Amino acid sequence: ADKRRYIGLAAQCRMVVGTVLTAWYNADHQNHIHVDNGVGFVPIRTVETDTKLIQATCNILNAEALTIDGDWGPLTEAAYGRLRTKLKMGCVDPKTNAAAATLFLGLIAQTGLNAQVAGAYVGTC
């Protein structure tokens, strides 16, 4: 439950700024979330900070077994797709526009903080 809430809080932070460092980023952030306002909100990126957050989210909220290594490879892409399906994201891709990223992160926050899967049906592909 604590990890779910932590992911929910990290997702809420990421809804505001572009760079959020979590416990999975490095040992220096094991006991806190670092919110860096040097980058404004942007869609989900395949950079290390977002990748590690998405990998951890997939593991915690969708029972994946990803290595949290910051590498957005085919395993992460597939798990990311399954998480989007679980959250009923439809065809919208949080990597392509800010509105989709806000929806995605909001659903992660709701799911993590409420301990139940939130979903927003936005149509089929």
N, C-alpha and C positions, 0 to 999 in steps of 0.2 A: 504494500500500500504506500509506503514512503517513497519508493522509486516511481510509482505512478504519479504521485503528487509532485515529485521533483520534476518529472518530465512535463507535467502540466504547467508548472510555474515557468520552466525554461521556455516552453512554447509561447506562453504569454509574453515573456520578455522579448522573444524573437519577433513578436508581432509589432514591436515598437522600434527596434533597431536591427541593423544588419549583422552584427557580430555579437554572439552570446557564447561565452566559454563555460562549459559545464564540467562536472567531475570526470567525464570521459575525455575531455580535451587533454589534460595533463595533470600530474600529481599536485601542482600548485593550486588547482581548483577543486580538490577533493571535497572540501567542506563549504563551498559556496558557489554561487553563480556570478560570473563576471559579465556585466552588461557594458559594452563599449559603444558609446554614442558617436564615435568617429565616422561610422557608416550608417546612413539612414536606412529605413526599411526598404528591402528589395525582395524580389521573389527568391525562392529556395535556390541555392547555388550548390555546385558540386565541389566547393572548397572544403577544406578540412573541418572547419567549425560546424558548418551546416551538415556535412556528411556524418560526422560523429554523432550529432544530435539526432539525425534521422535513423542511423544505425541503432542507437540506443532505444529510440522510440519504437522501432520495429520489433526489437527484442522484448521490450517490456510490455507494450500494448498489444502485440500481435504474436507473441510466443515464437519469434524467429530465433535463430542461433547464429547471427552474424558476428564476425570478429569486428570489434569497434576499432578500426584502423585508419579511418579518414579517407579510404580509397573508394571512390564511387565506381565500382566495377559492376559486372553483370549480376552478381549475387545481391548487391545492394539495390540495384535498379529493380530486380524482380521482387524483392521484399518491399520496396517502396510502392510498387504497383499493387501488391496484395494489401498493404496498409490503406492505400487510397480506396481500394475496393471495399474493405471493411468499413471505412468511414463514409461509404456511399458517395464518393466524389465524382463518379461518372467519368467523363472524358476530360474534364478540366485538369490541367497539369500545373501544380504550384511552382514549377520551375519556369513557366512561361509568362506569367503575369501576376501582378501584385494582388489583385482581387482573389484569385485562386489560392495564392499563398496565405492570405489573411484567413480565408475560409478553412484551409487545411490546418493551419496552426491553431485556430480557434477550436476546431474539432478535437485536436490533440489535447489542448488545454482542458476542454470540457470532459473528455474521456479520462484524462489523468486525474483531474481534481474531483470528479464525481464517482470514480471507480466503476463506471459503466460506459459502454460504447455509445458515443454520440454519433450521429450521422446526419448528413444533409443530402438528400437525394437530389441530384442536379441533372438527371437524365441519363440515358444510356449512350454508349458509343455507336 
